[in-house]
Each structure stands twice: as C-alpha cells, then as structure tokens.
Amino acid sequence: MRPLVSFVFWLFLATSSVPLFGVALVVFALTLPFDRNAKLLHLYSCAWAQLYFAVNPWWRLRVDGRSKLPWRSAAVLVANHESLADILVLFGLFRPFKWVSKRSAFNLPFIGWNMWLNRYVPLVRGDRTSVTRMLETCERWLRRGVPVLLFPEGTRSEDGNVKAFKEGAFYLAVRTGAPVIPIALSGTGRTLPKHGWVLRESARCKVRVLDPVDPKAFNGDASALSAAVRERIIEAKRSLDG
C-alpha cells in the first residue's frame, strides 16, 4: 500500500510542478518592478509547498510561535534538520526569508528553477569558495533587511538527535547584529526517507519558533552563540517529541 501511495504522491508532485511554476513566472514578472526582494514570490512558494501537506491525509502540521518571525527586518533563522520534509514544513512559516540550500537542488526542473527566481542562496557543501560566497550573499540579504534560513547541522540527522552546529549562521549574526531565531522541528523524520522514495508512516509534524537571541549578548563569540542556540533547540525538540 505504501509504495502505491508514494507513487501517487510523487507523480502528483511532478505533474503539479509544471503549472505551478508557470504561475510563479507570472508572479515574478508582475511583482519584479515593486518587490525587489521577491517577498511575494516567496509567499507564493510557501503556498506551493504547503499544497503537498494539504493533499496528504496522513500528514499533519502544527506551527507555534509564527508571530516571533519578522516581516520587514533581518534575522538569522536556524532549524534542526531531519528530513527532506523539513523544507515543506518550514515553508509553512509563511514569512519572508531566503533559503540556503545545496547547489544541486537548484538544478531540479521547475522546483529548482523557482528557487533561482526567488534568489535563494546556493551552497556546495565542503567547497570553501562556495561557503565564502554563500556567507557574502547572506550578509547582503541581511543588510537589506531580509531574513535568511540555514540548517546549521549542514546535513540531515540520521537518528533524530541534533548534530553539532557549524558556525556560519552565527558568524553572520555576530557580523551583522541580526538576531538569531531558533526553530525546533519534530516529527519530520517520519515522513520522507533520506534514501529511497517510499513514504513512511503517518506523521504529526511540529514546528516551534523560539524567542530571538541577541548576538550582542555573546560579545562577538560565534561559538558560544552557536552552543547556546543549539541547547535551546534541543530542549524545545525534546518537549515537542514528548
């Protein structure tokens, strides 16, 4: 049964992406003259992603603390990472931000092309030049008052435990003075597998946006800021998992 349901899901995702990308092109063209940061296109992309939760009767999503996210000011959003479904889930925040995503995702037909339209930030993991370019691009967005969202673990957790954080996101916060907003995710690891295409059992996905953390309180120490934010996410995730 699960292989059949999975096949229908992936078929719907693939076929629906064609007309939905067509709409994205229209939104991009109509809003470009007055929406230079592509906020409206991003919000359309949020709705596009949430469609795949809406059509799956076995998936549920709850978002707490959305009001803590800014509409018109910079912030560094950081979340734990368990599954490809994290991307669909975090689009459910319905707030403006620029994703940092692996470069290969931008090559996907329609979905990846929409990422280019949104001017999300590509990254080749392990490539120092790409990391430097990513940090520079994120800093420019932050100085324009646009939040950025990163997975500081760098890759998905295999066992659900929050892995060690890389410091890039926290370096950005220290350098720009933008607050760090931790986001805890739970239940997403029980949706899309890391390897393979068969969807797992029904999932109750939860998102909790935590209070902003002021980097100035850490006197320029990105490592200490990273450790403090990681502990907050671990604590919140433990509560959500329970």
Wavefront OBJ file of the C-alpha trace (Angstrom):
o trace
v 0.000 0.000 0.000
v 2.757 2.462 0.925
v 4.551 2.058 -2.418
v 1.304 2.817 -4.255
v 0.545 5.877 -2.119
v 4.140 7.034 -2.542
v 3.959 6.639 -6.320
v 0.780 8.722 -6.478
v 2.329 11.389 -4.245
v 5.495 11.733 -6.315
v 3.519 11.677 -9.554
v 1.298 14.486 -8.268
v 4.336 16.485 -7.118
v 5.998 16.145 -10.516
v 2.948 16.937 -12.636
v 1.684 19.785 -10.460
v 5.079 21.490 -10.517
v 4.670 22.336 -14.203
v 1.615 24.628 -13.939
v 2.658 25.897 -10.507
v 5.990 27.016 -11.924
v 4.088 28.755 -14.701
v 2.196 30.721 -12.062
v 5.495 31.503 -10.334
v 6.791 33.026 -13.560
v 3.725 35.256 -13.754
v 4.085 36.309 -10.098
v 7.786 37.015 -10.675
v 7.120 39.161 -13.749
v 4.241 41.125 -12.204
v 5.932 41.852 -8.872
v 9.518 42.465 -10.010
v 9.055 46.251 -10.565
v 7.994 46.920 -6.953
v 9.096 43.849 -4.964
v 12.866 43.785 -5.400
v 13.347 41.263 -2.594
v 10.774 38.833 -4.088
v 8.781 38.572 -0.875
v 5.501 37.963 -2.683
v 7.034 35.262 -4.845
v 8.391 33.607 -1.708
v 4.949 33.661 -0.078
v 3.522 32.086 -3.232
v 6.244 29.433 -2.950
v 5.161 28.815 0.640
v 1.643 28.081 -0.568
v 3.013 25.841 -3.326
v 4.975 23.767 -0.812
v 2.092 23.558 1.639
v -0.118 22.096 -1.074
v 1.750 18.795 -0.677
v 0.905 18.660 3.003
v -2.708 19.541 2.299
v -3.238 16.670 -0.159
v -1.628 14.022 2.062
v -4.244 12.788 4.563
v -1.577 11.093 6.690
v 0.484 14.212 7.342
v -0.386 16.945 9.816
v 1.490 20.150 10.612
v 1.317 22.460 13.621
v 3.279 25.716 13.790
v 3.715 27.542 17.104
v 5.284 30.962 17.547
v 4.995 32.206 13.968
v 4.398 35.748 15.280
v 8.008 35.851 16.528
v 9.268 35.972 12.945
v 9.834 39.384 11.337
v 8.124 40.695 8.212
v 10.446 43.613 7.454
v 13.688 43.186 9.382
v 16.759 40.992 9.231
v 17.113 37.783 11.218
v 19.126 34.597 11.005
v 16.714 31.671 11.205
v 18.225 28.322 12.191
v 16.476 24.958 12.442
v 17.381 21.356 13.148
v 17.311 19.057 10.123
v 15.854 15.532 9.953
v 14.249 15.054 6.560
v 13.539 16.469 3.125
v 10.116 17.218 4.578
v 11.737 19.934 6.710
v 11.674 22.120 3.616
v 7.934 21.677 3.093
v 7.357 22.213 6.809
v 9.392 25.416 7.058
v 7.638 26.913 4.052
v 4.624 26.657 6.371
v 6.051 29.568 8.360
v 4.641 31.911 5.689
v 7.180 34.609 6.460
v 9.780 36.151 4.118
v 13.251 34.640 4.136
v 15.938 33.376 1.779
v 16.799 29.702 1.914
v 20.367 28.466 1.944
v 20.223 25.197 0.010
v 22.622 22.803 -1.656
v 23.523 23.855 -5.171
v 22.253 20.647 -6.806
v 18.681 21.382 -5.709
v 18.652 24.441 -7.978
v 19.016 22.127 -10.983
v 15.721 20.341 -10.346
v 13.169 21.055 -13.081
v 10.527 23.608 -12.096
v 11.085 23.430 -8.317
v 14.782 24.260 -8.618
v 14.082 26.880 -11.265
v 11.664 28.509 -8.840
v 14.481 28.630 -6.297
v 16.512 30.684 -8.801
v 13.557 33.034 -9.334
v 13.342 33.545 -5.568
v 17.070 34.271 -5.427
v 17.662 31.706 -2.710
v 21.292 31.077 -1.801
v 23.108 28.050 -3.287
v 25.850 26.198 -1.439
v 28.232 23.410 -2.392
v 28.994 21.620 0.863
v 32.689 21.210 1.571
v 33.710 23.790 -1.037
v 35.425 26.677 0.752
v 34.881 29.106 -2.111
v 31.172 28.283 -2.212
v 30.867 28.693 1.560
v 32.534 32.112 1.375
v 30.235 33.174 -1.455
v 27.196 31.920 0.477
v 28.148 33.922 3.565
v 28.696 37.053 1.493
v 25.322 36.666 -0.227
v 23.526 36.059 3.064
v 25.177 39.103 4.579
v 23.938 41.244 1.696
v 20.380 39.991 2.213
v 20.572 40.644 5.942
v 21.818 44.189 5.396
v 18.815 44.702 3.101
v 16.530 43.644 5.947
v 15.732 40.182 4.560
v 15.972 37.127 6.874
v 17.958 34.057 5.848
v 17.289 30.470 6.912
v 20.011 27.873 7.394
v 20.329 24.333 8.728
v 23.435 24.707 10.926
v 23.895 20.924 11.177
v 24.796 21.056 7.494
v 23.052 17.796 6.644
v 20.148 15.692 7.869
v 20.368 13.801 11.145
v 20.159 10.031 10.717
v 18.804 9.272 14.200
v 16.791 12.370 15.090
v 19.398 13.713 17.513
v 20.547 17.272 16.862
v 24.069 17.135 15.439
v 26.887 19.603 16.089
v 26.319 23.032 14.571
v 28.566 24.696 12.041
v 29.241 28.329 12.917
v 28.486 30.084 9.618
v 24.974 31.196 10.581
v 26.202 32.547 13.903
v 29.124 34.325 12.294
v 26.550 36.126 10.140
v 24.537 37.139 13.190
v 27.615 38.450 15.023
v 28.846 40.329 11.967
v 25.508 41.980 11.091
v 23.928 42.249 14.527
v 20.833 40.403 13.290
v 19.055 38.307 15.930
v 19.188 34.536 15.715
v 15.743 32.924 15.785
v 15.929 29.214 16.698
v 13.304 26.905 15.197
v 12.710 23.394 16.545
v 11.247 20.708 14.273
v 9.744 17.415 15.378
v 8.142 14.509 13.509
v 9.579 15.307 10.100
v 11.960 12.361 10.202
v 8.917 10.086 9.917
v 7.845 11.411 6.520
v 10.312 11.351 3.641
v 13.232 8.912 3.778
v 16.812 10.092 3.340
v 17.388 7.341 0.803
v 14.620 5.853 -1.314
v 11.248 7.093 -2.440
v 8.659 5.224 -0.334
v 6.919 7.493 2.162
v 6.970 6.383 5.748
v 4.045 6.112 8.135
v 1.702 8.955 9.001
v 3.402 11.887 10.661
v 2.491 14.639 13.048
v 4.989 17.367 12.247
v 5.502 20.195 14.696
v 7.357 23.490 14.413
v 8.125 25.768 17.327
v 9.634 29.209 16.751
v 11.632 30.210 19.825
v 12.436 33.653 21.174
v 15.101 35.628 19.284
v 18.642 35.511 20.622
v 20.636 38.759 20.567
v 24.190 38.081 19.345
v 25.454 41.150 21.195
v 24.996 39.247 24.451
v 27.834 36.921 23.397
v 30.466 39.632 22.830
v 31.266 38.559 19.293
v 31.767 34.880 20.185
v 30.028 32.959 17.401
v 30.955 29.629 19.001
v 29.263 30.498 22.295
v 26.225 31.813 20.419
v 26.045 28.572 18.425
v 26.221 26.418 21.560
v 23.505 28.420 23.326
v 21.127 28.267 20.346
v 21.729 24.540 19.873
v 20.812 23.872 23.513
v 17.584 25.823 23.109
v 16.631 23.835 20.015
v 17.460 20.518 21.714
v 15.330 21.448 24.732
v 12.394 22.555 22.570
v 12.632 19.466 20.360
v 12.634 17.224 23.424
v 9.406 18.886 24.518
v 7.836 18.509 21.066
v 8.893 14.865 20.760
v 7.267 14.070 24.075
l 1 2 3 4 5 6 7 8 9 10 11 12 13 14 15 16 17 18 19 20 21 22 23 24 25 26 27 28 29 30 31 32 33 34 35 36 37 38 39 40 41 42 43 44 45 46 47 48 49 50 51 52 53 54 55 56 57 58 59 60 61 62 63 64 65 66 67 68 69 70 71 72 73 74 75 76 77 78 79 80 81 82 83 84 85 86 87 88 89 90 91 92 93 94 95 96 97 98 99 100 101 102 103 104 105 106 107 108 109 110 111 112 113 114 115 116 117 118 119 120 121 122 123 124 125 126 127 128 129 130 131 132 133 134 135 136 137 138 139 140 141 142 143 144 145 146 147 148 149 150 151 152 153 154 155 156 157 158 159 160 161 162 163 164 165 166 167 168 169 170 171 172 173 174 175 176 177 178 179 180 181 182 183 184 185 186 187 188 189 190 191 192 193 194 195 196 197 198 199 200 201 202 203 204 205 206 207 208 209 210 211 212 213 214 215 216 217 218 219 220 221 222 223 224 225 226 227 228 229 230 231 232 233 234 235 236 237 238 239 240 241 242
